[in-house]
Amino acid sequence: MFNYTPQLVAGGTINPFRIVKMDTTSWQGVAAGAAGDYVVGVTDGSTRRFDATANATSGDPVSLQPSPCVQIEAGTGGWTAGCALKPSTAGVAIKTTTSGDVALFVALEDASAGEIAWAYRLAATKAI
């Protein structure tokens, strides 16, 4: 992995610490919403302006974390350190135990739903 951070324009609202995919219709960044999405990064903790809660809204630049070690929001059920993670609705991460799913991240620490925790983005992915 070469730590290249894509320069994306948002195709909708994306919150901080969310998994981002490329929308192949508009070629814009949008929040990932399913296990099979092609992920391009994870938003950082910044917001689009001082009085906003979103990292980016439609037409804004998307600020992605440049490292393979990322902070990411835990979705329903949370996770334990070492488990495989995949995107769920609205770009949050959930643990994956389903045969055939592709693990995109590995959890580096425990997290409950709604918490921000460290994960490692896998350079090569493999179905579990």
N, C-alpha and C positions, 0 to 999 in steps of 0.2 A: 504494500500500500504506500503511495507516494505523498499522502497528506495534501492532495489537491482538493480544494474546496470549490465546488461549482458556484457560479454566480447565477442565481435564479431570481425570477420575478414571481411573486405569489399569484396564484390563480384563485385565491379565496383566503379566508381567515385561517391563520396557523398560529397556534399558541406556543409559548416557550417550552422547551424540553420535549418536543414532539417529533416523531418520525416523519420524514418528508419523502414523498415519491415524486417522480416526474409524470405529469399528465401528458400522455402521448397524443392527445388531440390538440391541446393548446400549447404544449411544450413549456408549461409553467410548473412551478413547485406547488404541491398541495399536500395536505395532511394524508398520510397513509391510512388506509381503512380496512385492510385485509391481509391475511397471511401471505398471499401470493403477490403482493405489490413489489415492484422493483424500487428499492430504497436508494436514495441518493445522499441522505444524511439525517442529522438530528439538529433541530434548532437550538440555539444557545439561549441563555436566560434573559436576553435583552428584549425590550419592547419597542414598538415602532415610534413612540414618542413618550414623553414623561408622564402623560395622563392616560395612557392606554394599557391594556392588559395583553394584547396580541403581539406576537413577534412580528407579524406582517399581515396586511390585508391585501385584497386584490390590487395588483399593480405595484406594490412595495417590493423592495429587495428583501430576500430571505436571508437571515443571518444564521449560518450553520456552524456547528462546532468543528474545528479543523482536525482534531485528533481522533484516532480510533477508540480511545477511552472517552466515553461520553456520559453526560448526565441525562437521564431519561425519566419520564413520568411513568409510574406503575399503574397499570389498569386493574380491572376487577380481579380479586383474588391475591394480588401481589405475587411475590416470589421469594425464593431463598437463593443465597449465593451459589453460583455454579450451575444454575438451571439455564436451559435454552430459552431464548425470548424471540417473539415475533410481533409484528404490528397488529393492533386491534383497531376498533373504531376510533375516529378522531385523532389517530396518530399516537396513542399511548401504547405501551408495551405490555404483553402478557406472556406468561410461561407457555411453552408448547410441549405437549406430550403426545400429540396425535401422530401416528405413523404416517410418513409421507410429507409432513410439514417441513419447511426449510427454516432452520435456526439462523437468524441474522445477527443476533447478539448473544453474549453470555453474561449473566448477572455477576457482578463483582461483589455485591453485598445484598443482604436481605432488604426487602421493601414491602410495605403495605400499600394497598390501593390509594392513589393520590399522592404518594410520596415521590420525591425526586431522588434517584439513586444512581450509582455508577454502574456502567455496563461496558463491555468491550465489543466493538463492531467487528465481526468476522470478515476477513478479506475474501475467503473462499467459503461458500456455504454448502451444506450437505443436508439432504433429507434425513430426518431422524427415524 
